């Protein structure tokens, strides 16, 4: 009797070994959706963990899910952690690389219901005024658990989750894009961690009536100087406003480009840097002359919460008017540093 059991166990072990050898060692999948919005309108919803919550296919599965974000959200190295019921499990996701308006790559480490790792990428491909969003992942299947893939289609259930998430994203972004197109984008104040930054630029003092023209001329001069030195800005152009004098109707400001390292462009150019700090942000869509509404929303928010603002206040020009003719789609991030 004992010998028969050993034969049976041996046969089962041989079958399991065979299944393990022929079963797939990797699980890979990609799903896509076409969104009626430009890449710069879609990208913030992919880059920031906080914004991902709004279209995640998993967050609604547990109304009591616990989440936290470590590091600077939207930057390489930021980590999102979650812990919830059996449907969402427990784990963390870290941003490994970012290509603005093109791609966000992350690594996810699952703790529950079982330990595993997966690499995920979200890619954007402009198609006229629309954007194709492709969301994919790749996961190594450890032996002997890879044998489960022969009896259950794991990719099918994951694909359903991805399709649901992309549908959520499409609805969210298209609703937002329609609001922007109508010129009715809401001014939402966000509290965030601002990273340490450094800039090279040109200081100027100008009456309000001449500010736009002088800023454009300074920007052109700065871009030419950077190109001559072979220096690539590390982000979109920014204006730093040190004084906004309503009595004299003039501003003291600096037209800048963010840089990765200290730069010297010679006389007439200045280098400044700021440490990391807490901050406030409003994403404003529209012509540059209308950013006063965003500043007003930030001032009101800071006053209500008793927050102290540091100068300079910052305007980040996210959209290039040379490639986007519709002013309603121009995105300016207005940033306030806090003491």
DAPE-V184374 format. One record per pair of residues at least 24 apart in sequence whose C-alpha atoms are under 8 Angstrom apart, sorted by the first residue. I is the first residue (numbers start at 1). J is the second residue. Records with the same first field share a line. If there is no record, write none. Layout:
I->J ; J
This chain:
16->147
19->147 ; 150
20->143 ; 144 ; 145 ; 146 ; 147
23->146 ; 147 ; 149 ; 150
24->141 ; 146 ; 147 ; 149
25->140 ; 141 ; 142 ; 143 ; 146
26->138 ; 139 ; 140 ; 141
27->138 ; 139 ; 140 ; 141 ; 155
28->136 ; 137 ; 138 ; 139 ; 155
29->136 ; 137 ; 138 ; 155 ; 159
30->134 ; 135 ; 136 ; 137 ; 159
31->134 ; 135 ; 136 ; 159 ; 162 ; 163
32->132 ; 133 ; 134 ; 135 ; 163 ; 166
33->132 ; 133 ; 134 ; 166 ; 167 ; 170
34->130 ; 131 ; 132 ; 133 ; 170
35->130 ; 131 ; 132 ; 133 ; 170 ; 173 ; 174
36->129 ; 130 ; 131 ; 170 ; 174 ; 177
37->129 ; 130 ; 131 ; 173 ; 174 ; 177
38->126 ; 129 ; 130 ; 131
39->101 ; 102 ; 124 ; 125 ; 126 ; 130 ; 131
40->101 ; 319
41->173 ; 177
42->101 ; 131 ; 173
43->100 ; 101 ; 102 ; 124
45->169
46->104 ; 122
47->74 ; 75 ; 98 ; 104
48->73 ; 74
49->73 ; 74 ; 80
55->165 ; 166 ; 168 ; 169 ; 172
56->165 ; 168
57->161 ; 162 ; 164 ; 165 ; 168
58->87 ; 88 ; 161
59->88
61->87 ; 88
62->87 ; 88
72->193 ; 194 ; 195
73->193
86->113
89->113
135->162
180->285 ; 328 ; 329
181->328 ; 329
182->328
183->285 ; 286 ; 328
185->284 ; 285
187->282 ; 283 ; 284 ; 294 ; 297
188->282 ; 283
189->280 ; 281 ; 282 ; 297 ; 298 ; 301
190->280 ; 281 ; 282
191->278 ; 279 ; 280 ; 281
192->278 ; 279 ; 280 ; 281
193->276 ; 277 ; 278 ; 279
194->276 ; 277 ; 278 ; 279 ; 337
195->275 ; 276 ; 277
196->273 ; 274 ; 275 ; 276 ; 277
197->258 ; 259 ; 273 ; 274 ; 275 ; 276
198->258 ; 259 ; 260 ; 261 ; 262 ; 271 ; 272 ; 273 ; 274
199->256 ; 257 ; 258 ; 259 ; 262 ; 271 ; 272 ; 273
200->256 ; 257 ; 258 ; 259 ; 263 ; 264 ; 269 ; 270 ; 271 ; 272
201->254 ; 255 ; 256 ; 257 ; 269 ; 270 ; 271
202->254 ; 255 ; 256 ; 268 ; 269 ; 270
203->252 ; 253 ; 254 ; 255 ; 269 ; 270
204->252 ; 253 ; 254 ; 255
205->250 ; 251 ; 252 ; 253
206->250 ; 251 ; 252
207->248 ; 249 ; 250 ; 251
208->249 ; 250 ; 251
211->251
215->255
218->255
219->255 ; 256
222->256 ; 257
225->265
226->265
229->265
232->259
233->257 ; 258 ; 259 ; 260
234->258 ; 259 ; 260
235->259
236->316 ; 317 ; 318
237->316 ; 317 ; 318
238->314 ; 315 ; 316 ; 317
239->314 ; 315 ; 316
240->312 ; 313 ; 314 ; 315
241->311 ; 312 ; 313 ; 314
242->311 ; 312 ; 313
243->312
277->337 ; 338 ; 339
278->337 ; 338 ; 339
279->335 ; 336 ; 337 ; 338
280->335 ; 336 ; 337 ; 338
281->333 ; 334 ; 335 ; 336
282->333 ; 334 ; 335
283->331 ; 332 ; 333 ; 334
284->330 ; 331 ; 332 ; 333 ; 334
285->327 ; 328 ; 329 ; 330 ; 331 ; 332
286->327 ; 328 ; 329 ; 330 ; 331 ; 332
287->327 ; 328 ; 330
288->332
291->332 ; 334
294->334
295->334
298->336
307->338 ; 339
308->338 ; 339
309->336 ; 337 ; 338 ; 339
310->336 ; 337 ; 338 ; 339
311->336 ; 337
312->336 ; 337
313->337
